[in-house]
């Protein structure tokens, strides 16, 4: 019997070659997924963590749970925040009212609730202008229930101006329902 021509590398089965292509495709897919995640994080970062141009000093003497509070910026402008019902109950709708004085009308205004000692996730609402009064804004918000008996919060009013973001901070404490005040 006369041997035929030797099989060429292109027409014989090569399991190693198939495995190399499979590994290459999985690597390319992983690289593409990492790139997509990186772009998403890059685009979301300014939304989640806006760059603040000026932060008003905190008025530690004011208790937003008991009455409306006002903070003042260095240029004399102020932000007054009023949240009802008083006491800041968790997992219940809160009526939020903001009044600006001596500040330009913002392009957008938000209220951001952040945990001071514990990350409670993204909790931000957009405040809408009150008809007939360009200095007043309102929204409905809600605080989540925390596993801790006492939770320290910062309510931060974010004023989105054309060239800057101003932040007006207000601190308060909530108690878990059923916990001692």
BAZAVO-362627 format. One record per residue (C-alpha): residue number from 1; residue in one letter; y negated, x, z negated. Coordinates in nm, 2 decimals. Last residue first. Example, Ala and Ser with C-alpha at 12.3 -4.5 7.8 and 13.67 -1.06 7.14 Angstrom:
<nodes>
pos: 2 code: S py: 0.11 px: 1.37 pz: -0.71
pos: 1 code: A py: 0.45 px: 1.23 pz: -0.78
</nodes>
This chain:
<nodes>
pos: 181 code: X py: -5.82 px: -3.53 pz: -7.14
pos: 180 code: X py: -5.45 px: -3.56 pz: -7.25
pos: 179 code: X py: -5.22 px: -3.61 pz: -6.96
pos: 178 code: X py: -5.10 px: -3.95 pz: -6.84
pos: 177 code: X py: -5.25 px: -3.91 pz: -6.50
pos: 176 code: X py: -5.31 px: -3.54 pz: -6.44
pos: 175 code: X py: -5.65 px: -3.43 pz: -6.56
pos: 174 code: X py: -5.93 px: -3.32 pz: -6.33
pos: 173 code: X py: -6.18 px: -3.05 pz: -6.38
pos: 172 code: X py: -6.52 px: -2.99 pz: -6.20
pos: 171 code: X py: -6.71 px: -2.74 pz: -6.00
pos: 170 code: X py: -6.99 px: -2.81 pz: -5.74
pos: 169 code: X py: -7.07 px: -2.56 pz: -5.46
pos: 168 code: X py: -7.33 px: -2.61 pz: -5.18
pos: 167 code: X py: -7.24 px: -2.40 pz: -4.88
pos: 166 code: X py: -7.47 px: -2.33 pz: -4.58
pos: 165 code: X py: -7.32 px: -2.25 pz: -4.24
pos: 164 code: X py: -7.54 px: -2.07 pz: -3.99
pos: 163 code: X py: -7.70 px: -2.06 pz: -3.64
pos: 162 code: X py: -7.70 px: -2.43 pz: -3.53
pos: 161 code: X py: -7.65 px: -2.56 pz: -3.89
pos: 160 code: X py: -7.32 px: -2.67 pz: -4.02
pos: 159 code: X py: -7.38 px: -2.78 pz: -4.38
pos: 158 code: X py: -7.07 px: -2.74 pz: -4.59
pos: 157 code: X py: -7.06 px: -2.93 pz: -4.92
pos: 156 code: X py: -6.81 px: -2.75 pz: -5.15
pos: 155 code: X py: -6.62 px: -2.94 pz: -5.41
pos: 154 code: X py: -6.46 px: -2.68 pz: -5.64
pos: 153 code: X py: -6.17 px: -2.78 pz: -5.85
pos: 152 code: X py: -6.01 px: -2.68 pz: -6.18
pos: 151 code: X py: -5.68 px: -2.86 pz: -6.25
pos: 150 code: X py: -5.56 px: -2.98 pz: -6.59
pos: 149 code: X py: -5.21 px: -3.11 pz: -6.66
pos: 148 code: X py: -5.07 px: -2.89 pz: -6.38
pos: 147 code: X py: -4.84 px: -3.05 pz: -6.12
pos: 146 code: X py: -5.15 px: -3.15 pz: -5.92
pos: 145 code: X py: -5.23 px: -3.50 pz: -5.79
pos: 144 code: X py: -5.43 px: -3.49 pz: -5.46
pos: 143 code: X py: -5.80 px: -3.57 pz: -5.45
pos: 142 code: X py: -5.92 px: -3.84 pz: -5.21
pos: 141 code: X py: -6.23 px: -3.87 pz: -4.99
pos: 140 code: X py: -6.45 px: -4.15 pz: -4.85
pos: 139 code: X py: -6.76 px: -4.04 pz: -4.68
pos: 138 code: X py: -7.14 px: -4.05 pz: -4.70
pos: 137 code: X py: -7.45 px: -3.88 pz: -4.58
pos: 136 code: X py: -7.82 px: -3.92 pz: -4.67
pos: 135 code: X py: -8.13 px: -3.72 pz: -4.55
pos: 134 code: X py: -8.15 px: -3.89 pz: -4.21
pos: 133 code: X py: -8.19 px: -4.23 pz: -4.37
pos: 132 code: X py: -8.18 px: -4.54 pz: -4.15
pos: 131 code: X py: -7.80 px: -4.54 pz: -4.10
pos: 130 code: X py: -7.62 px: -4.31 pz: -4.35
pos: 129 code: X py: -7.51 px: -3.99 pz: -4.17
pos: 128 code: X py: -7.14 px: -3.92 pz: -4.18
pos: 127 code: X py: -6.96 px: -3.67 pz: -4.41
pos: 126 code: X py: -6.65 px: -3.51 pz: -4.26
pos: 125 code: X py: -6.36 px: -3.47 pz: -4.50
pos: 124 code: X py: -6.18 px: -3.16 pz: -4.61
pos: 123 code: X py: -5.86 px: -3.11 pz: -4.80
pos: 122 code: X py: -5.66 px: -2.82 pz: -4.66
pos: 121 code: X py: -5.40 px: -2.69 pz: -4.91
pos: 120 code: X py: -5.40 px: -2.71 pz: -5.29
pos: 119 code: X py: -5.42 px: -2.33 pz: -5.35
pos: 118 code: X py: -5.43 px: -2.28 pz: -5.72
pos: 117 code: X py: -5.69 px: -2.14 pz: -5.96
pos: 116 code: X py: -6.01 px: -2.28 pz: -5.81
pos: 115 code: X py: -5.84 px: -2.56 pz: -5.61
pos: 114 code: X py: -6.04 px: -2.64 pz: -5.30
pos: 113 code: X py: -6.21 px: -2.97 pz: -5.20
pos: 112 code: X py: -6.42 px: -2.93 pz: -4.88
pos: 111 code: X py: -6.70 px: -3.18 pz: -4.81
pos: 110 code: X py: -6.82 px: -3.16 pz: -4.45
pos: 109 code: X py: -7.16 px: -3.19 pz: -4.27
pos: 108 code: X py: -7.22 px: -3.16 pz: -3.89
pos: 107 code: X py: -7.51 px: -3.06 pz: -3.67
pos: 106 code: X py: -7.72 px: -3.03 pz: -3.99
pos: 105 code: X py: -8.06 px: -3.19 pz: -4.04
pos: 104 code: X py: -8.28 px: -2.91 pz: -4.17
pos: 103 code: X py: -8.32 px: -2.87 pz: -4.55
pos: 102 code: X py: -8.60 px: -2.96 pz: -4.79
pos: 101 code: X py: -8.40 px: -3.24 pz: -4.95
pos: 100 code: X py: -8.04 px: -3.34 pz: -4.86
pos: 99 code: X py: -7.86 px: -3.63 pz: -5.02
pos: 98 code: X py: -7.48 px: -3.65 pz: -5.04
pos: 97 code: X py: -7.27 px: -3.95 pz: -5.12
pos: 96 code: X py: -6.89 px: -3.95 pz: -5.17
pos: 95 code: X py: -6.69 px: -4.26 pz: -5.26
pos: 94 code: X py: -6.36 px: -4.16 pz: -5.39
pos: 93 code: X py: -6.03 px: -4.33 pz: -5.30
pos: 92 code: X py: -5.75 px: -4.28 pz: -5.56
pos: 91 code: X py: -5.48 px: -4.01 pz: -5.57
pos: 90 code: X py: -5.67 px: -3.83 pz: -5.85
pos: 89 code: X py: -5.94 px: -3.99 pz: -6.06
pos: 88 code: X py: -6.28 px: -3.81 pz: -6.05
pos: 87 code: X py: -6.41 px: -3.92 pz: -6.39
pos: 86 code: X py: -6.68 px: -4.14 pz: -6.24
pos: 85 code: X py: -6.58 px: -4.36 pz: -5.95
pos: 84 code: X py: -6.77 px: -4.23 pz: -5.77
pos: 83 code: X py: -6.89 px: -3.90 pz: -5.64
pos: 82 code: X py: -7.26 px: -3.80 pz: -5.62
pos: 81 code: X py: -7.37 px: -3.47 pz: -5.46
pos: 80 code: X py: -7.73 px: -3.36 pz: -5.44
pos: 79 code: X py: -7.81 px: -3.08 pz: -5.20
pos: 78 code: X py: -8.13 px: -2.88 pz: -5.23
pos: 77 code: X py: -8.39 px: -2.68 pz: -5.03
pos: 76 code: X py: -8.60 px: -2.44 pz: -5.22
pos: 75 code: X py: -8.56 px: -2.13 pz: -4.99
pos: 74 code: X py: -8.31 px: -1.97 pz: -5.23
pos: 73 code: X py: -8.08 px: -2.28 pz: -5.22
pos: 72 code: X py: -8.07 px: -2.55 pz: -5.49
pos: 71 code: X py: -7.78 px: -2.73 pz: -5.64
pos: 70 code: X py: -7.79 px: -3.10 pz: -5.75
pos: 69 code: X py: -7.54 px: -3.30 pz: -5.95
pos: 68 code: X py: -7.47 px: -3.68 pz: -5.97
pos: 67 code: X py: -7.33 px: -3.79 pz: -6.30
pos: 66 code: X py: -7.02 px: -3.78 pz: -6.53
pos: 65 code: X py: -6.75 px: -3.63 pz: -6.32
pos: 64 code: X py: -7.00 px: -3.41 pz: -6.14
pos: 63 code: X py: -7.06 px: -3.23 pz: -6.47
pos: 62 code: X py: -7.38 px: -3.02 pz: -6.45
pos: 61 code: X py: -7.43 px: -2.72 pz: -6.67
pos: 60 code: X py: -7.24 px: -2.48 pz: -6.44
pos: 59 code: X py: -7.50 px: -2.52 pz: -6.16
pos: 58 code: X py: -7.34 px: -2.30 pz: -5.89
pos: 57 code: X py: -7.58 px: -2.09 pz: -5.69
pos: 56 code: X py: -7.63 px: -2.20 pz: -5.33
pos: 55 code: X py: -7.40 px: -2.01 pz: -5.08
pos: 54 code: X py: -7.56 px: -1.87 pz: -4.77
pos: 53 code: X py: -7.43 px: -1.76 pz: -4.43
pos: 52 code: X py: -7.07 px: -1.89 pz: -4.50
pos: 51 code: X py: -6.81 px: -1.79 pz: -4.25
pos: 50 code: X py: -6.57 px: -2.09 pz: -4.21
pos: 49 code: X py: -6.22 px: -2.05 pz: -4.35
pos: 48 code: X py: -6.00 px: -2.33 pz: -4.21
pos: 47 code: X py: -6.20 px: -2.39 pz: -3.90
pos: 46 code: X py: -6.29 px: -2.02 pz: -3.85
pos: 45 code: X py: -5.92 px: -1.93 pz: -3.88
pos: 44 code: X py: -5.78 px: -2.20 pz: -3.65
pos: 43 code: X py: -5.85 px: -2.01 pz: -3.32
pos: 42 code: X py: -5.71 px: -1.68 pz: -3.44
pos: 41 code: X py: -5.41 px: -1.85 pz: -3.61
pos: 40 code: X py: -5.33 px: -2.03 pz: -3.28
pos: 39 code: X py: -5.37 px: -1.71 pz: -3.08
pos: 38 code: X py: -5.13 px: -1.53 pz: -3.31
pos: 37 code: X py: -4.88 px: -1.81 pz: -3.30
pos: 36 code: X py: -4.88 px: -1.81 pz: -2.92
pos: 35 code: X py: -4.84 px: -1.43 pz: -2.91
pos: 34 code: X py: -4.56 px: -1.44 pz: -3.16
pos: 33 code: X py: -4.38 px: -1.70 pz: -2.95
pos: 32 code: X py: -4.43 px: -1.50 pz: -2.63
pos: 31 code: X py: -4.29 px: -1.19 pz: -2.80
pos: 30 code: X py: -3.99 px: -1.39 pz: -2.93
pos: 29 code: X py: -3.93 px: -1.53 pz: -2.58
pos: 28 code: X py: -3.95 px: -1.18 pz: -2.42
pos: 27 code: X py: -3.70 px: -1.05 pz: -2.68
pos: 26 code: X py: -3.47 px: -1.34 pz: -2.61
pos: 25 code: X py: -3.49 px: -1.27 pz: -2.24
pos: 24 code: X py: -3.42 px: -0.90 pz: -2.28
pos: 23 code: X py: -3.13 px: -0.97 pz: -2.51
pos: 22 code: X py: -2.98 px: -1.20 pz: -2.25
pos: 21 code: X py: -3.04 px: -0.95 pz: -1.97
pos: 20 code: X py: -2.87 px: -0.68 pz: -2.17
pos: 19 code: X py: -2.58 px: -0.91 pz: -2.25
pos: 18 code: X py: -2.53 px: -0.98 pz: -1.88
pos: 17 code: X py: -2.53 px: -0.61 pz: -1.81
pos: 16 code: X py: -2.28 px: -0.54 pz: -2.08
pos: 15 code: X py: -2.05 px: -0.81 pz: -1.95
pos: 14 code: X py: -2.03 px: -0.64 pz: -1.61
pos: 13 code: X py: -1.82 px: -0.85 pz: -1.37
pos: 12 code: X py: -1.79 px: -0.69 pz: -1.03
pos: 11 code: X py: -2.01 px: -0.77 pz: -0.72
pos: 10 code: X py: -2.32 px: -0.56 pz: -0.78
pos: 9 code: X py: -2.14 px: -0.25 pz: -0.92
pos: 8 code: X py: -1.95 px: -0.21 pz: -0.59
pos: 7 code: X py: -1.58 px: -0.27 pz: -0.59
pos: 6 code: X py: -1.38 px: 0.03 pz: -0.46
pos: 5 code: X py: -1.27 px: -0.01 pz: -0.11
pos: 4 code: X py: -0.91 px: -0.11 pz: -0.06
pos: 3 code: X py: -0.60 px: 0.09 pz: -0.17
pos: 2 code: X py: -0.34 px: 0.13 pz: 0.10
pos: 1 code: X py: 0.00 px: 0.00 pz: 0.00
</nodes>
